[in-house]
C-alpha cells in the first residue's frame, strides 16, 4: 500500500468522514492492507490518548470477531480461513464486506478517542 493512499485514509479519518468512497475502488487484498494500517493507527492513537488506561481488549470489543461475522453471513467455510484471510482468493466479496464493516468500526473508535464527530 503506497503512502499516498495511506495519507488519504488518514485525512478522511481526521476529518471524521467515512472511507467508503476510497474503499469502493479497492480490491479485497488492498482493503486488507489498509485495515492493518488503520488498526496500527488505532493502537497508536489509543495509547497516546488514553495512556495507561488504554486497553487493546476494549478496542477488540468494538469489532466483530471472525466467528460473529461468519454466523451473520451464514458462511460454511472453516473459521480458520476467515481468521487468516484465506478467502481473499475464494470469496473476495465476503472479505470486502467484512473489512468494510471493521474499518467503519475502527473509524468510529478513533473518532471517539479524538473527540471528533464521525459522519458516514
DRENLO-362607 format. One record per residue (C-alpha): residue in one letter; x, y, z. Coordinates in Angstrom, 3 decimals, m for minus. Example, Ala and Ser with C-alpha at 12.3 -4.5 7.8 and 13.67 -1.06 7.14 Angstrom:
// residues 2
type | X | Y | Z
A | 12.300 | m4.500 | 7.800
S | 13.670 | m1.060 | 7.140
***
This chain:
// residues 120
type | X | Y | Z
X | 0.000 | 0.000 | 0.000
X | 1.577 | 3.267 | m1.062
X | 1.955 | 6.169 | 1.339
X | m0.355 | 8.406 | m0.723
X | m3.254 | 6.000 | m0.222
X | m2.468 | 5.712 | 3.474
X | m2.483 | 9.510 | 3.773
X | m5.888 | 9.700 | 2.070
X | m7.317 | 7.306 | 4.643
X | m5.777 | 9.313 | 7.480
X | m7.185 | 12.544 | 6.048
X | m10.677 | 11.048 | 5.930
X | m10.201 | 9.778 | 9.464
X | m9.134 | 13.146 | 10.859
X | m11.979 | 14.901 | 9.060
X | m14.489 | 12.437 | 10.556
X | m15.507 | 11.136 | 7.135
X | m16.306 | 7.579 | 6.162
X | m13.685 | 5.916 | 3.951
X | m16.430 | 4.242 | 1.873
X | m15.658 | 6.222 | m1.293
X | m11.992 | 5.254 | m1.059
X | m12.842 | 1.607 | m0.430
X | m15.137 | 1.394 | m3.454
X | m12.191 | 1.490 | m5.844
X | m10.044 | m1.050 | m3.973
X | m9.851 | m4.811 | m4.241
X | m10.068 | m7.154 | m1.246
X | m6.296 | m7.544 | m0.877
X | m5.797 | m3.756 | m0.788
X | m8.590 | m3.378 | 1.745
X | m6.956 | m5.992 | 3.971
X | m3.713 | m3.996 | 3.836
X | m5.404 | m0.704 | 4.629
X | m7.229 | m2.410 | 7.517
X | m3.865 | m3.425 | 9.003
X | m2.629 | 0.156 | 8.603
X | m5.705 | 1.695 | 10.262
X | m5.559 | m0.942 | 13.036
X | m1.988 | 0.172 | 13.809
X | m3.082 | 3.827 | 13.816
X | m5.954 | 2.996 | 16.161
X | m3.476 | 1.384 | 18.555
X | m1.100 | 4.351 | 18.342
X | m3.862 | 6.900 | 18.875
X | m5.424 | 4.874 | 21.679
X | m2.117 | 4.650 | 23.519
X | m1.389 | 8.370 | 23.077
X | m4.873 | 9.499 | 24.120
X | m5.620 | 7.006 | 26.885
X | m2.093 | 6.441 | 28.196
X | m2.004 | 3.816 | 30.917
X | m5.798 | 3.486 | 30.700
X | m5.568 | 2.148 | 27.142
X | m6.712 | m1.429 | 26.642
X | m6.468 | m3.349 | 23.402
X | m9.254 | m5.561 | 24.779
X | m11.540 | m2.501 | 24.802
X | m10.716 | m1.967 | 21.128
X | m11.475 | m5.576 | 20.282
X | m14.870 | m5.333 | 21.979
X | m15.879 | m2.735 | 19.389
X | m15.063 | m5.061 | 16.478
X | m16.841 | m8.167 | 15.293
X | m14.999 | m11.427 | 15.672
X | m14.494 | m13.629 | 12.634
X | m16.899 | m16.080 | 14.244
X | m19.625 | m13.418 | 14.595
X | m19.158 | m12.384 | 11.002
X | m19.333 | m15.988 | 9.767
X | m22.542 | m16.591 | 11.717
X | m24.155 | m13.421 | 10.332
X | m23.288 | m14.274 | 6.754
X | m24.020 | m17.987 | 7.010
X | m20.570 | m18.867 | 5.702
X | m19.800 | m22.588 | 5.767
X | m16.030 | m22.254 | 5.351
X | m13.789 | m23.232 | 8.296
X | m13.303 | m20.422 | 10.829
X | m9.534 | m20.516 | 10.337
X | m9.942 | m19.405 | 6.717
X | m11.740 | m16.261 | 7.853
X | m9.210 | m15.525 | 10.584
X | m6.259 | m15.989 | 8.209
X | m7.970 | m14.106 | 5.340
X | m7.556 | m17.102 | 3.053
X | m10.905 | m16.236 | 1.486
X | m9.391 | m13.324 | m0.433
X | m8.878 | m15.690 | m3.362
X | m12.017 | m17.775 | m2.783
X | m14.589 | m15.121 | m1.987
X | m13.256 | m11.581 | m2.339
X | m16.724 | m10.032 | m1.930
X | m17.103 | m11.574 | 1.512
X | m13.688 | m10.294 | 2.582
X | m14.555 | m6.808 | 1.290
X | m17.787 | m6.733 | 3.286
X | m16.041 | m7.922 | 6.432
X | m13.319 | m5.284 | 6.203
X | m15.704 | m2.518 | 5.163
X | m17.575 | m3.123 | 8.407
X | m14.425 | m3.448 | 10.513
X | m12.936 | m0.261 | 9.075
X | m16.138 | 1.616 | 9.826
X | m15.938 | 0.373 | 13.415
X | m12.271 | 1.375 | 13.710
X | m13.013 | 4.836 | 12.317
X | m15.770 | 5.262 | 14.911
X | m13.439 | 4.130 | 17.680
X | m10.689 | 6.528 | 16.629
X | m13.209 | 9.365 | 16.320
X | m14.242 | 8.625 | 19.917
X | m10.610 | 8.696 | 21.025
X | m10.026 | 12.028 | 19.289
X | m13.364 | 13.569 | 20.218
X | m14.376 | 14.230 | 16.627
X | m17.739 | 13.665 | 15.008
X | m17.799 | 10.740 | 12.600
X | m20.055 | 11.144 | 9.574
X | m20.998 | 8.243 | 7.353
***
